[in-house]
């Protein structure tokens, strides 16, 4: 521990954000990052606890608190405080494959368990991680680590989201030859086509791809396994196959006409189209995708001038709010079926449990600044679509409550809301059918690929699975952790033992 009294001397200082009225002008990342001096002070706040809960990933009341990757947080915080950045980097990379992703989009489960947060504010672990990996890239420390010896074993990874990338990265460094198949034109999965540019600029993913290719990983994009290439071909070519295709089957709205009405879209399709439009525009203009802004007729799915309703109060719904505002919507409403959380912890939700408290994210803050009110309406859902001349013009909502875990409509609570664009961000219900069916793997009632508890190998010969396809809809950090565990089991299957962790 570099400074024993650091947590007493220094206050938590989070990264500042570019003001709402400025950042909605483009799709660039909007954090204002502190310099080295501030980062060293924030590193000094780490208490080097005897039992560091930040890296524990323990489950309390059905929710996890602490880092799923078990990052060695006190160690690299201490090295940051001391200014030993390369030593700090080596400790970070020991457990984390892609800190540039988690340092941007992770909700920081580590900070929720920080012991400093028991009586004060937690350490800025998330911001420290971002600082460390970006400094490493800027200083040229992130050089290709090419395996000295190849095992002669070949592995195919289907899907290039965070879990698939983690499987590939781990097995490649172990010496196996890895090919990653991706049906989209770019790698990244939902990192590329689900998380907006303002949270994760796509150049960050391309930078990682270049590094992994230099290390020997082969990427084949635009190849849809199950359609373009059959399982028999892969089984003949590879010694093991990892299915990391995500849980991309969206949950429907359950309202008549929702699947066929013009102006109704799933959130993931909306966000994907917005990113693709930005990348196309940027390529034509020779700029970064985050700076590319377009006129309304250039958006594949446009919110320009429309009243937008988003069903879903989670991170994806919030990302839709921010994207719609940047496209120039006339107004935005976000419906959340659950009650509004408390604004602070309660007796029933003490530290270090995951804080079940109200979070006002960047999109909601931008809506407040643009339209004067928080866009969220709680305990409300869509009951009916109002369609005129074949186009959506409004929705009828209804208040709901829950009795014995069943949703019950509150009589007389109907309300009509103007709506020309309805985005469904109600989560996902499992993996898409065709890949699982092509490889003959069984699935659980949740729609995920079935394995034994704590295992990643399926009942099908040579076939493993990881990430959302195995776990269900979850966080990027969990996908990376799943990928690492899956890689270790594949390695043991191929070699008879493993030294991966």
URSUL-V667589 format. One record per backbone hydrogen bond with DSSP energy under -0.5 kcal/mol. CO is the residue of the C=O (numbers start at 1). NH is the residue of the N-H. If there is no record, write none. Layout:
BEGIN
{{CO	NH} {CO	NH}}
END
This chain:
BEGIN
{{3	6} {5	8} {5	9} {6	10} {16	32} {19	22} {19	23} {20	24} {22	25} {23	26} {30	18} {31	33} {32	16} {35	39} {36	40} {37	41} {38	42} {39	43} {40	44} {41	45} {42	45} {43	46} {51	53} {52	55} {53	56} {53	57} {54	67} {58	60} {58	65} {60	63} {63	60} {65	58} {67	70} {71	73} {72	76} {73	77} {74	78} {75	79} {76	80} {77	81} {78	82} {79	83} {79	84} {80	83} {83	85} {84	88} {85	89} {86	90} {87	91} {88	92} {89	93} {90	94} {91	95} {92	95} {92	96} {98	101} {98	102} {99	103} {101	104} {101	105} {102	106} {108	112} {109	66} {109	113} {110	113} {110	114} {111	114} {114	117} {115	118} {116	120} {123	125} {124	128} {125	129} {126	130} {127	131} {128	132} {129	133} {130	134} {131	135} {132	136} {133	137} {134	138} {135	139} {136	140} {136	141} {136	142} {137	140} {141	143} {144	146} {153	177} {154	239} {154	240} {155	179} {156	158} {156	242} {157	159} {157	181} {158	244} {160	188} {161	165} {162	166} {163	167} {164	168} {165	169} {166	170} {167	171} {168	172} {169	173} {170	174} {171	175} {171	176} {172	175} {175	151} {175	152} {176	178} {177	155} {178	218} {179	157} {179	181} {180	220} {181	159} {182	222} {182	223} {184	222} {188	191} {189	192} {189	193} {190	194} {190	195} {194	196} {196	199} {196	200} {198	30} {201	204} {201	205} {202	206} {203	207} {204	208} {205	209} {206	210} {207	211} {208	212} {209	213} {210	214} {211	215} {212	217} {213	216} {218	180} {219	221} {220	182} {222	224} {223	225} {224	227} {224	228} {224	229} {229	226} {230	233} {230	234} {231	235} {232	236} {233	237} {234	238} {240	156} {241	243} {241	464} {242	158} {242	244} {243	466} {244	161} {248	250} {249	429} {255	258} {257	260} {257	261} {261	264} {262	392} {263	265} {263	422} {265	424} {266	270} {267	271} {268	272} {269	273} {270	274} {271	275} {272	276} {273	277} {274	278} {275	279} {276	280} {277	281} {278	282} {279	283} {280	284} {281	285} {282	286} {282	287} {288	291} {288	292} {289	292} {290	27} {291	293} {295	298} {296	299} {300	302} {303	306} {306	308} {306	330} {306	331} {307	420} {307	421} {308	333} {309	423} {310	312} {310	335} {311	425} {314	318} {315	319} {316	320} {317	321} {318	322} {319	323} {320	324} {321	325} {322	326} {323	327} {324	328} {324	329} {325	328} {328	305} {331	308} {333	310} {333	335} {334	377} {335	312} {336	379} {336	380} {338	379} {342	358} {346	349} {350	353} {354	356} {355	357} {356	342} {358	360} {359	361} {361	365} {362	366} {363	367} {364	368} {365	369} {366	370} {367	371} {367	372} {367	373} {368	372} {375	334} {377	336} {379	400} {381	398} {384	396} {385	387} {386	393} {386	394} {388	391} {390	262} {391	388} {393	419} {394	386} {395	397} {395	417} {396	383} {396	384} {397	415} {398	381} {399	410} {401	408} {403	406} {406	403} {408	401} {409	411} {410	413} {415	397} {417	395} {421	309} {421	423} {422	265} {423	311} {423	425} {424	267} {427	251} {430	249} {432	436} {433	437} {434	438} {435	439} {436	440} {436	441} {437	440} {442	450} {444	447} {447	431} {448	444} {452	455} {456	465} {457	452} {460	463} {462	241} {463	458} {464	243} {466	469} {467	470} {467	471} {468	472} {469	449} {475	479} {476	480} {477	481} {478	482} {479	483} {480	484} {481	485} {482	486} {483	487} {484	488} {485	489} {486	490} {487	491} {488	492} {489	493} {490	494} {491	495} {492	496}}
END
